[in-house]
Amino acid sequence: MPVNLIAAMSLNRVIGKDNKIPWKIPGEQKLFQRITEGHSIVMGRKTFESIGHPLPGRTNIVLSNRKGYSIPGCFVINHFSAVMNDAEKKNIFIIGGEKIFELFLPYADQLYLSIIQKEFEGDAYFPAFSTDDFQVLNEEQVDAMIPYRFIHFKRIRTDCVDG
């Protein structure tokens, strides 16, 4: 099953400041909900704490290296490999934060990115990646309160075959 990353980032790759999203765009949040509903979502502890509760309609998985850390309504996993084993059976969405995106980006099959058409100050960033590794499946310009572009990427897999 695919490993998907879903994020909203500014033009300067900001995804957060002081453990919060620096913008509020209601339509963009609905898009996130529609795409992730019914699936497993994986987030880091800080991202969970910024949200403050499990997101409804999804299996919430929190990746944390804190031993004994538990959250009602969530599965807490201490190892990256356990999440990847789960991904073999389920369609998972990685929802942040910065360190979690960095960890999973090399394994991502698809990226769902809302690119906010403005720069923001922040202290958490979406990792840089080469668009050459992905093909664009869908791109849409959304004229919201703060305009954004939604881009759905799929990784280009190259299988080497000896001739």
Residue pairs with C-beta under 8 A, 6 or more apart in sequence:
1 87
1 88
1 89
1 90
1 91
1 92
2 87
2 91
2 92
2 109
2 110
3 84
3 87
3 92
3 94
3 104
3 107
3 108
3 109
3 110
4 91
4 92
4 93
4 94
4 108
4 109
4 110
4 111
4 112
5 93
5 94
5 101
5 104
5 105
5 108
5 110
5 111
5 112
5 113
6 32
6 35
6 36
6 93
6 94
6 95
6 111
6 112
6 113
7 15
7 95
7 96
7 101
7 111
7 112
7 113
7 114
7 126
8 15
8 21
8 23
8 25
8 28
8 32
8 113
8 114
8 115
8 116
8 148
9 15
9 113
9 114
9 115
9 116
9 125
9 126
10 22
10 23
10 115
10 116
10 118
10 119
10 120
10 122
11 115
11 116
11 117
11 118
11 119
12 119
12 120
12 122
13 125
13 126
13 127
13 128
14 22
14 119
14 120
14 121
14 122
14 124
14 125
15 21
15 96
15 97
15 98
15 101
15 122
15 124
15 125
15 126
16 22
16 50
16 96
16 97
16 98
16 122
16 123
16 124
17 120
17 121
17 122
17 123
17 124
18 123
19 46
19 49
19 50
19 124
20 50
22 120
22 121
22 122
23 116
23 118
23 120
23 146
25 114
25 116
25 144
25 145
25 146
25 148
26 144
26 145
27 142
27 144
28 114
28 116
28 142
28 144
28 148
28 150
31 114
31 150
32 95
32 114
33 57
35 93
35 112
36 55
36 58
36 93
36 95
37 57
37 58
38 57
38 58
39 58
39 59
39 90
39 91
39 92
39 93
40 58
40 59
40 60
40 61
40 86
40 90
40 91
40 92
40 93
41 55
41 58
41 59
41 60
41 61
41 92
41 93
41 94
41 95
42 61
42 62
42 63
42 83
42 92
42 93
42 94
42 95
42 100
42 104
43 51
43 60
43 61
43 62
43 63
43 94
43 95
43 96
43 97
43 100
44 62
44 63
44 64
44 96
44 97
44 99
44 100
45 62
45 63
45 64
45 66
45 69
46 97
47 95
47 96
47 97
47 100
48 60
48 62
48 71
48 74
50 97
53 73
54 60
54 71
54 72
54 73
54 74
59 75
59 90
60 71
60 73
60 74
60 75
61 74
61 75
61 76
61 77
61 83
61 86
61 92
62 69
62 71
62 74
62 75
62 76
62 77
63 77
63 78
63 80
63 83
63 100
64 76
64 77
64 78
65 78
66 78
67 78
69 76
70 76
77 83
77 86
80 103
83 92
83 104
84 107
86 92
87 107
93 112
94 100
94 101
94 104
94 108
96 124
97 124
98 124
98 125
98 126
98 127
101 126
101 127
102 127
105 127
105 129
108 155
109 154
109 155
110 137
110 152
110 153
110 154
110 155
111 129
111 134
111 151
111 152
111 153
112 150
112 151
112 152
112 153
113 126
113 150
113 151
113 152
113 153
114 142
114 148
114 149
114 150
115 148
115 149
115 150
115 151
116 146
116 147
116 148
117 146
117 147
117 148
117 149
118 146
131 153
133 155
133 156
134 153
134 154
134 155
134 156
135 153
135 154
135 156
136 151
136 152
136 153
137 152
137 153
137 154
138 150
138 151
138 152
139 149
139 150
139 151
139 152
140 149
140 150
140 151
141 147
141 149
142 148
142 149
142 150
